[in-house]
Amino acid sequence: MNKEIERKYLLKNDNWKGLAEPVFYRQGYLSYGKGNTVRIRTINDKGIITIKSKTVGISRDEFEYEIPFDDAEKLLDQLCAKPLIEKFRTKIKIKDLIWEVDEFVGDNKGLVVAEVELHDENQKIEMPEWIGKEVSGKRRYYNSSLIKNPYKKWSAKN
């Protein structure tokens, strides 16, 4: 088990583009009630199942395991809630941190967020100049929330 401690931000410009190559992610949720989630994901030719506990502050327990790719594809297509989350993720290393910029497609097209995983909740972060408003803890930006309430439904209301 790992402890996931992450902060999430909107971006204020596109200056992050070109700093690394994006990778396509496809993910869905078998369960996402009461704060706990069970996620299935494909990344390139890998299948992954992830179980996360309810978030407290910016932390939660996380269990993640590789599963056969074909099983992951079948779970995504047949058992996961729709719409699936599809996005291009760009991992950008800055000093000792990895920033993950997610550019969503499909029903969440237009949403771009950056996440950074921390070692502890009080860790100091040097912000890249392209980082904007923090949205950590705002449920509407959780991937599991984007299934029930895709970005296209609320983006015009921001």
N, C-alpha and C positions, 0 to 999 in steps of 0.2 A: 504494500500500500504506500502511496505517496500522498503528501499534502500538497494540494494545488493552491497557490497564492498568486493571484493575478490581478492586474489593473487593466482596464479597457478604456480606450480613447477614440474619439472621432478625429479625423485628420483635417488640417487646415489648408493643405495644398498637396500637389502630386510630386513633390521633390523626392519622395521615397522610391518612385518608379525608376527602374534601371539599376538599383543597388544590389539586386539579386534576382534570380529567375523564379517566377511563380510556378506553383504546382497545383493541379486540379484536385479538389476534394469533393467527395460526394458523401453525404451523411444523412442519417435518419434516426428516429427515436422509437424504441420499443416501449419505453415507459418514460414519462416526464411529469409525474404528479407528485404533489407534496414536497417539492424541492429536490427529490432524488431523480436521477436520470440514468437510463440505460441507452447508450448510443452505439450505433453501428456506423463504421466509416470505411471508405476505400480511399487509398492514396496510392497512385500509380498501380502496382500489382499486389498491394498488401491489403488485407482485411483486418480490421481492428474492432474489438468490442471494449467499451469503456463504461464503467459504472461510477457515478459521482454522487456524493452525499449532498445534502442541503448546504447551501452557502451560508456561512456565518461570517459577517464582515466581508472580507475579500478572500476567505479561505474555505476549503472543503476537502474531504477525503476523495481520492481518486484511485481506482483500480483499472488498469489497462492491459489488455492481452491481445496478441496477434491471433487471428483465426484464419482458416482457409479463405482465399479471395472469392472463390465460387460461392461459398456459404454466405459471405458478407453481401455479395451481389444479390443472392436470392432473398436474404433477409430484407435488404433495402427495397427490392422490387415487390415483395409479397407481404411483408409483415410490418414494416415501419409506417408510421403516420405520414401522411402526405400534406403539403408538398415536401419533398426532400430538400435539404439544404445543399446547395451547390455553390462552390466558391473557388476562387484562385487565392492561394495563400503564398505570400512572399515572406521568407524568413530572413531578417536583416540583423546581423551581429554588429552591435555597437558596444565596444569595450567588453564588459563581462556579461552583458545581457543580450538575449535574442528577442527582437521585436517581431511579432507575427502580424502582418497586415493582411486582412481578409477582404477581398473584393467579391461581393456576392453577385450571383447571376440568377436568372429565373424570377420567381416572385419577389425576391429580395434585391433585384438589380438596382444599383444606385447607392446601396449601403456599403460603406468602406469603413472598417474599424481596425484599430491596432491594439494588440494585447501584449503584455509583457509579464512573464512569470518571475516572481521574486523568491528570495530565500527566506525572508520574513516580512511580516506586514509593515514594519517600520523602516524597511530598506529605503535609502535615499536613491532617487532616480535622476539621472541627467537626461533631460528631455531632448530628443531630436527636434530640430526646428519645424518639422512637418506635423508634429503632434498638436492637437487642439484640445477641445473640451473633454474632461474625464466623464465617462458614463459607467464606471464600475458600480455594480449594485443596482443599476437601472434595468429591471427585468425585460423591458421591451427589446433590449439589445442582446439578450441571451439567445444563443442559437436555438435552444428548445422552445423559446417563446416565438421565434420567427416562423415556426410551423403553424401555430394557432393564429398569429397575427402578423402576416408577412409585411415587410417594409412598404410594399406598394399600397397597402391599406392606410398607412398613417404618415407616409413621408410628405405628402402634400399639406398636412396639418401642422408640420413643425414650425 
